[in-house]
Structure formats: C-alpha cells, structure tokens
Amino acid sequence: MAAEHPEAAQQLSVVAENVGSHLPEVSRDVGAYLLAEIPELRGDATVIKILLASVAENVATLLHVFENDIPLEKVEGPAAALEYSRRLAQRGIPLSAMIRAYRLGHWRFLQWCLDELKKLDADDGISTATSRRMLQVSFGYIDQVTEHVILVYQHERDNWLLSQTAARAARVRDILAENDVDLNWAEPYLGYRLRQHHLGLVAWLPTLTDGGEGLARLHRITDEIAHGLACSARPLFVPRDAVLAWAWLPLGSHGGVSFERLSQVLERSDPAIYVCAGEAGCGVEGFRSTHRQAVRTQELASAADPVPRFTDFSAVAPIALMAANIDDMRAWVWSTLGPLAIDDENSTRLRETALLFLDNGCSYTATASAQILHKNTVQYRIRKAEEIMGHPVQPGHTDLEIALRAVRYLGSTLLRTPPS
C-alpha cells in the first residue's frame, strides 16, 4: 500500500510499537467497553473469557500489521475470534451483536492509537497522512475479519440448530402422527406450550446458499414474524433440512392473526425466504391441523410460477386441497377454461376481469369500479371470455371460479403455451 506521505508508514509503526507496550491494558479496556455497551455479550463466563481472548488477538494482530506494514491479503483471522463467533452462534446470541462488537471495538482501539499519535507531536502533514493510513488499514482489517467470522457464525448456527433439534424434531413428529401425547412431559421437553392457540408456518429457501447459513436465516425470520405478531412466547422451530423448516407461533389464548402484518414483516426481511401459513388452531389438534395446512399450502406455492413470497391457507384453501396432483389439476383447468387457459396478455386480462365479475355478483358496474375501467369495457371483456370458453360467466359457476382462482395463484404452471 502506497503511503500518502513517505514517513506515514514509519510513523504508524512507531505508534503500533508504543501502543503494543501497553497491550494487556489496551485489550482489557476494549473488552470492558464492549461488555458495557452490548448487553447480549454479558452473563456467560466462558463466552466472556473467549471474547477477551478474541479482543487481545485482534488487537495484537492489527498492531503487528501496523508495525511491520503487512499486506492484509496475507493476514488470517485470529483463532480466538473464530471460536468466539462459534460460541455466540451456539448460544443463539444475535449476529448483529457480534458485528456491533467489531465496530465498537475498532473505535475504542483507534482512540488508543490516535492518542499515541498525538503524543509523537509530528508536523501536521505527517500526522494527517499517518491517521489516514491508520484508518485505511484498520478498516480494511476489520472488514476482512468480520466477513470471515460472519461465515463461521452462520455455518456453526446451522450445524448447532440441526444437532440440537434432532431429538425435538422426533418428538414433534410423534405429536403430528397423533401418537399418545403426555402434555405434562412434552411441553417442558419442547420448551413450547401445546395448550394454547398456534399458527403453523413453513419457511424455505429455494436453493442452498453460499456459506450454508440457510437454517440460521430461516430461524431469524421466524423470530421476526413472532415479534411482529406480538406472540406470547418464543416460537417452536424445527428444521427439516438445510433450506426448509417448520415452525409454530404461540398465540396464547387468542387465535386472531393479522396476515397483512405477517406479510409486511416478511417484505422487510430477507428477500430470498418464502413463507406459508396455516390457519390458527387450538390445543394439540390445532397444532396438527395448522401444520397440515401450512405444508399443503407450501406444496402449492412451490408449484406456482412465480412463487409468491407469502401465502396463507385461508386464501387458497380450495386450490391447496385440490392440488395433490398438478398434472391432473392442469388438465381440469384446461377443460374448464378451454382456449382461455392460454399464457398470454390478452387471456390474462380476460381471466382477471371474469374472476372480479364473479366476485362482484356479476355486476358490471361494481367490476368496472374495482378495475377502474369503463362499464362498456367490462361488458366487452366478459363477452369475449364467454365466446372463447363457449359458456357463460354466471353466478353459481363454481368450477369456473375455482379454475380462475387457481390460475391467478399458480400462474403459468397451469396454462398452455401460446400458439406460435
């Protein structure tokens, strides 16, 4: 790295040597500052001991880089820092707390270095160049180390979740299989109360992501949803594999759920995660039923094109219950809609208007208002849809309504390719 002043590297080396002469004191000060500022890092003596070792190794490494002008690409993350990230992952301490520790620790460390630089009483040009070099090197080091420890944390979190939940998952499968359940034993074992209302979720990633951190991300989104819905306790989270998990949200004595709020939480979070929900259920049977509904909805959502970010069972119940065989469902939709089951822009407009027409009691005026169209345009589209299908759009046409709803949800999955 080229210095902006020929003496900056030498001056920074002197700073590092002087600060290094107080290494134990500097490390203790940075560690104490982190524990005072970040409550999540306190309370576990073993983890605190590893934190202090991590701080000491990071401080020593960065001072060594300063003193000897070592290129950052040749610097490896300290072993204690990697172990610390693993311990935080195992204890479920938020990743954000660890990242904040690096930011705040970096600031505290720089205070020592800047104070030492001031004591050297160099001229302004050299001091400015040295400060700039100090910031550039230290920020580069922190960025490099945090990227590494984040990957270690995420990988360890996934492994920990899998190992710690294997026995719990077996017990959950017993409950779902309707085996005899001793609630007085099962609830403490699961750390979850079965005698309440529940909302079943299925959360998944379409593919395994780099770093293998999928389960940790799914666990985070489950906690965020539970927080957004003001759940009475922590959710029950059960991994199925590296990219799919089941969850139950504890709703306490009230079964009401705002799916709009749930969807809003999801929209503000990890954009790669998809979630499906059942309907709220009560007690052990509700625990089972809401889960079955969430699983059935997820099977449906996975077949959609495009896949929706969030789907609740109540919005697609008839389609979800029919969709055990997508090939058979596609054939049925084709027979019901006829040539209107074409995947093109014109057919899409006609299908959407026809469905709104049915939803509005076959009122041209209400449909025109809902679509912000002229009444004559609605009449034209309904007439065209009827001509294409060969039968009228009328109240009580249950098959037509279900077929239109299925296409609205599953999209291209159920449609014919436009003729060339």
Buried (B, 14 or more C-beta within 10 A) or exposed (E): EEBEBEBBBBBBBBBBEBBBEEEEEBBBBBBEBBBEEBEBBEEBEEBBEBBBBBBBBBBBBBBEBBBEBBEBEEBEBBEBBBBBBBBBBBEBBEBEBBBBBBEBBBEBBBEBBBEBBEEEEBEEEBBBBBBBBBBBBBEBBBEBBBEBBBBBBBBBBBBBBBEEBEEBBEBBEEBBEEEEBEEEEBBEEBEBBBEBBBBBBBBBBEEEBEBBBBBBBBBBBBBBBBEBBEBBBBBBBBBBEBBBBBBBBBBEEEBEBEBEEBBEBBEEBEEBBBBBBBBBBBBBEBBBBBBBBBBBBBBBBBBBEEBBBBBBBBBBBEBBEBBEEBEEBBEBBBEBBEEBBBBEEEBBBBBBBBBBBBBBEBBBEBBBBBBEBEBEBBBBBBEBBBEBBEEEBEEEBEEBBBBBBBBBBBBEBBBBEEEE
